[in-house]
Amino acid sequence: MIYLNALLNVGVGTIFWTSLAFLIVAFLLKKFAWSPILTSIEERDDFIAKSLQKAEEAKREMASLKAENDKILQEARVERETILKEARAMKEQIVQEAKGEAGAEKAKMVKQAKEEILREKANALTEVKNQLAELSLEIAEKVIKQKLEKKGEHEKLIEQEIQSVNLN
Amino acid sequence: MCAFYLSSTPLFAGADHRHEEKHSTHTSKNTNTFNIGEMIMHHISDAHQIHFLTLNEHKENEKHLAINLPILLWDNGFQFFSSKHLYHHPYHQHHLDAHGFKHEDYIMADEKIFKANEHGELNLNEDGSIASSNIVPMDLSMTKSGLGFVLSGLLVLLIFSSVAKREKENKGKAPSGIQSFMEPLILLVRDQIVIPSMGEKRAKRFLPFLLSVFFIIWLANLLGLVPFIGGFNIMGTMGVTIVLATLVFIITTIKGNKHYWMHILWPSGVPTFVKFILVPIEILGIFIKPVVLMIRLTANITAGHIIILAFTGLVIMMGQNSQIAGFGTGIGATLFMIFMFAIELLVAFLQAYVFTLLASLYFADATQEGHH
């Protein structure tokens, strides 16, 4: 059949030029294409892998940092609590102390005031007694004067007095 | 009619067809009827020219638009001339069952160049086929497929050296331009084919070869699908695929380690009498593997071309019977051819992928560390 030979024919020239072309092209491709391209792809792969790893590490570091922060915060909170508690206790104590002192002072003052009052009262009584005595003396003087102005009365009073003295 | 031609076009058409074909070609020359088998074979065969167009076919002023490739012969000294001297001088010999051209002492029949005998003719067998007694000078010309292969190689080189340039420019940056288009393909070969079959360590050794093979086959296949550039059938040419298969064979043989050869020559873990059956099979296998690689690639690419050409031819055949039938078939055939072209685009990639995958599996097998 026409051209069947051509189809199955393996031309020496075709083989020769194909081999030559392939060997040259494959060599050039390896040198100027595959090696640089594959190296660069590998480098990029490495870079990406490393970057991912670094990101992971950074994430972990962040987490640990956060944990530390939380710890510090927690500690600070506890410390604040303690300080507040102490302050409260101190306040309580101060108030208590102040209260105690004030009570004692008051009691002392009251006691003093009472003493004063008693003293004043005694003084006032003494005064009143003295005044009364003077007043009675004056009254008695006046009465006596009056009585003595009338005769008879005078003797009567003396008698009365004497009698009362006797009775005593 | 169509069925007959399709059955006669494949590689294995019998001798009885040969006679009928011969008959029909003779009539075709006289009546100018279209011979689909001849057309298909002409288009898928390797040639010494890149033929684009025939003007005024079968008329006095028939004209061919073609690039005539130089012919280089070794015939006790180099012979170097343009193929136009052949293609411009058709040669007819009674009973010759081939398309012949003659230039000086050289007769080219079906693209194969012979030296003419003392009568200036070819020695023929009874059935009109060319006798093996003819002198065949060594044809060292770069044929259409050879040139197509060189072109594919140069294109791959051009594309990937510019990718490498980008790679350098974009160091530490995201890929851009052609680099971002081609890099996934390189990674496909690396991460889907080579590394899964042999592991990262050995992959480094074989990657450059396998990448070259993958991209050159793919590009050559795509080049064969581009219309109006002469219809390359690069990977459908035995002369080309035999080179790739041989290289795979050579690399497998050279890189084959002790474990690989032991596995072939003295397989462990089987009874002795089985070894006598197994060892010849294994030895045959060394050769069968690359041969299968070659045939698979050639047949797949050629088959795709044959189908598309068959449907093109069908339209012309129908058109010769009646114009309406021609238009009707034309619409259907065009739709089918669009579908076929899509399939061929896939096959172009797939065959490159399969070739690379199998080659890398063979390499992996040859360099495997013993695990028995």
Interface residues (C-beta under 8 A of the other chain):
Chain A: M1 I2 Y3 L4 N5 A6 L7 L8 N9 V10 G11 V12 G13 T14 I15 F16 W17 T18 S19 A21 F22 I24 V25 A26 L28 L29 K30 F32 A33 W34 S35 P36 I37 L38 S40 I41 E43 F47
Chain B: S8 L11 A13 H17 R18 E21 K22 T25 N35 G37 E38 M41 H42 I44 S45 D46 A47 L72 D97 A98 H99 A109 D110 E111 K112 I130 M138 D139 L140 S141 M142 T143 S145 G146 L147 F149 V150 G153 L154 V156 L157 F160 S161 V163 A164 E167 K168 K171 G172 E183 I186 L187 R190 L207 P208 F209 L211 S212 I216 T237 M238 G239 V240 I242 V243 L244 L247 T302
